[in-house]
């Protein structure tokens, strides 16, 4: 079985909060992440996914490579960190431009439909258990 790599970005505020995106149609929140496209580097994928799922764009030199992490039997995570600018408090301007076809309506639907800053102690409640475990295992 081939192991896929999903590349994602931890956007971190100085006060120790992390940017989470609400996954449409679920009760869960996640970091902006997604699978590598053919020919893409992990950094290019992380930059693209951050832009597609939040509208945020940062220069590549701001991304700190955190490395590869086990996630599921069929998927691993390649994570990066970006320190958020001080003025990124209000998330009302963020927008997800990555869509899927809704299983009932057949309409294009954004993958993410909300954004929040979360504290470490909120991750087990907000995120899927595997993602919470990975994020809580990192020093941010």
C-alpha positions as CSV (number, residue, x, y, z in Angstrom):
1,X,0.0,0.0,0.0
2,X,1.4,3.4,-1.0
3,X,1.6,6.0,1.7
4,X,0.3,9.4,0.7
5,X,1.8,12.6,2.1
6,X,-0.4,15.5,3.2
7,X,1.3,18.8,3.6
8,X,0.1,21.4,6.1
9,X,0.9,24.6,7.9
10,X,0.6,25.5,11.6
11,X,-0.1,29.2,11.6
12,X,0.9,30.3,15.2
13,X,0.2,33.5,17.0
14,X,2.7,34.8,19.6
15,X,0.1,34.2,22.4
16,X,0.3,30.5,21.6
17,X,-2.8,30.0,19.6
18,X,-3.1,28.0,16.3
19,X,-5.2,28.7,13.3
20,X,-7.8,26.1,12.7
21,X,-10.3,25.7,9.8
22,X,-13.7,24.1,10.3
23,X,-14.2,21.2,8.0
24,X,-17.5,21.6,6.1
25,X,-20.2,19.1,7.1
26,X,-18.4,17.8,10.2
27,X,-18.0,18.7,13.8
28,X,-14.2,18.9,13.5
29,X,-11.6,21.5,12.9
30,X,-8.2,21.0,11.1
31,X,-5.1,22.8,10.0
32,X,-4.9,23.9,6.4
33,X,-3.4,20.8,4.6
34,X,-3.7,18.6,1.6
35,X,-2.1,16.1,-0.6
36,X,1.0,16.8,-2.8
37,X,0.2,17.4,-6.4
38,X,2.5,15.6,-8.9
39,X,5.9,17.4,-9.2
40,X,5.2,19.6,-6.2
41,X,7.6,19.9,-3.2
42,X,6.2,19.6,0.3
43,X,6.8,23.3,0.8
44,X,5.0,24.2,-2.4
45,X,2.0,22.0,-1.4
46,X,1.8,23.5,2.1
47,X,1.9,27.1,0.6
48,X,-0.8,26.1,-2.0
49,X,-3.0,24.4,0.6
50,X,-2.8,27.4,3.0
51,X,-3.7,29.8,0.1
52,X,-6.6,27.6,-1.1
53,X,-8.1,26.8,2.3
54,X,-7.7,30.2,4.0
55,X,-6.7,32.8,1.4
56,X,-3.5,33.5,3.4
57,X,-0.2,33.9,1.5
58,X,3.2,34.2,3.1
59,X,6.6,34.1,1.4
60,X,8.2,30.7,1.4
61,X,11.1,31.9,3.6
62,X,8.7,32.3,6.5
63,X,7.8,28.6,6.5
64,X,9.8,26.5,9.1
65,X,10.0,22.8,8.1
66,X,8.8,20.7,11.1
67,X,9.3,17.4,9.3
68,X,7.4,14.2,8.5
69,X,4.9,12.7,11.0
70,X,3.0,9.4,11.2
71,X,-0.7,10.1,10.8
72,X,-2.6,7.0,9.5
73,X,-1.5,3.7,8.0
74,X,-2.0,5.1,4.5
75,X,-1.0,8.8,5.1
76,X,1.8,10.8,6.7
77,X,2.0,14.5,7.4
78,X,4.7,16.9,6.3
79,X,4.2,19.9,8.5
80,X,5.5,23.5,8.4
81,X,5.1,26.4,10.8
82,X,4.5,30.0,10.0
83,X,4.5,32.7,12.7
84,X,1.4,34.8,12.1
85,X,1.7,38.6,11.8
86,X,0.7,40.6,14.8
87,X,-2.3,42.1,12.9
88,X,-3.9,38.7,12.0
89,X,-6.5,38.7,14.8
90,X,-9.7,39.1,12.8
91,X,-10.2,36.0,10.6
92,X,-13.4,37.4,8.9
93,X,-11.5,38.0,5.6
94,X,-10.3,34.4,5.3
95,X,-11.9,32.3,2.5
96,X,-11.7,28.8,1.3
97,X,-11.4,28.5,-2.5
98,X,-11.0,24.7,-2.6
99,X,-14.3,22.9,-3.2
100,X,-15.8,19.5,-3.4
101,X,-19.1,18.4,-4.9
102,X,-21.7,18.1,-2.2
103,X,-22.9,14.5,-1.9
104,X,-26.6,15.6,-1.7
105,X,-26.9,18.8,-3.7
106,X,-24.1,18.2,-6.2
107,X,-23.1,21.8,-5.7
108,X,-19.5,22.9,-5.4
109,X,-19.0,23.4,-1.6
110,X,-16.0,24.9,0.2
111,X,-13.8,22.3,2.0
112,X,-13.6,24.7,5.0
113,X,-16.5,26.9,6.2
114,X,-15.0,28.7,9.3
115,X,-11.8,29.8,11.0
116,X,-10.7,30.3,14.6
117,X,-7.7,30.7,16.8
118,X,-7.5,27.8,19.3
119,X,-5.5,27.2,22.4
120,X,-3.6,23.9,23.0
121,X,-6.1,22.8,25.6
122,X,-9.0,23.1,23.0
123,X,-7.4,20.8,20.4
124,X,-8.7,17.4,21.8
125,X,-12.2,18.8,21.7
126,X,-12.0,20.5,18.3
127,X,-9.8,18.3,16.2
128,X,-10.0,14.7,15.1
129,X,-8.1,12.5,17.7
130,X,-5.1,11.7,15.4
131,X,-4.6,15.4,14.4
132,X,-4.9,16.5,18.1
133,X,-2.3,13.9,19.0
134,X,0.2,15.2,16.4
135,X,-0.4,18.8,17.2
136,X,-0.1,18.2,21.0
137,X,3.2,16.4,20.4
138,X,4.8,19.5,18.9
139,X,6.3,22.4,20.7
140,X,4.6,25.5,19.5
